[in-house]
Amino acid sequence: MSSEEPFLTKKQYKHIDQSIQRLIDRDGVDRKTLDEVFDRSTLLSIEKLISNKIIDYIDFPISSGKEGNVFLGITPDEKSVAIKIYRISTATFKHMNKYIQGDPRFESIHKSRRDIIYAWTSKEYKNLQILETLKLPAPQPIKKINNVVVMEFIGKNRQPASLIKDCVIKNPEKTSDTILSAIKKMYTKANLVHCDLSPFNILYYKEKPYLIDLGQAVLLDHPHAIEFLKRDIKNICQYFQRYKLNNDPVEIFENITKQKW
């Protein structure tokens, strides 16, 4: 990917190059964009995933955000997985600190860009594990290496599910209840708040919502956890108003927390 001295064996480079070339040939992704995502350490992480038979290759990009990119990965047995790669060189990582600071799970991290990105990736993976334990609708975590998270692919026939904001919901009341129930269970069973829950962070597949982007989720020990919880509830209530649902965010908050707004 660069003019630096080789750091992969021929076999390793072949693994990586096949996936990278597939992205270029199939989807027209330019080399500069890929260089921003697949830096030296990320390439090594991807190679570990290939060598350990977690994935066979990367197929195509699913989405791109401020901090990272999501790709479709194919496993050795031809199953689809989602591969989320947090960019180390270009991520807008400064705001990450307000979600990491105050989380006792990450008190010992240093302040370098790489340390923050790695901690953020660990947060996403650990939070996905929590939701899996609670049997809440979210992608199941599969593997984490440095700034790369492999998780369950939500979709069919290599076609990713759409964000809920882009869908027509068949049963909005049931869907709203599922999301609000997940918020409540995260709070009461795991002391966890998503912190950025909105129609932009929920997939809709087979008439069911799936919570994604758990990197910023915090424990209740975080000094702004309650503020984030109120925002999440308001976002969901506001979105479902388009379906003539008039849920009261204050009532929902007080029901969940047993405290006044």
Secondary structure, 3 states (H helix, E strand, C coil): CCCCCCCCCHHHHHHHHHHHHHHHHHHCCCHHHHHHHCCHHHHHHHHHHHHCCCCCEEEEEEEECCCEEEEEEECCCCCEEEEEEECCCCCCCHHHHHHHCCCHHHCCCCCCHHHHHHHHHHHHHHHHHHHHHCCCCCCCEEEEECCEEEEECCEECCEECEEHHHCCCCCHHHHHHHHHHHHHHHHHHHCEECCCCCHHHEEEECCEEEECCCCCCEECCCCCHHHHHHHHHHHHHHHHHHHCCCCCHHHHHHHHHCCCC
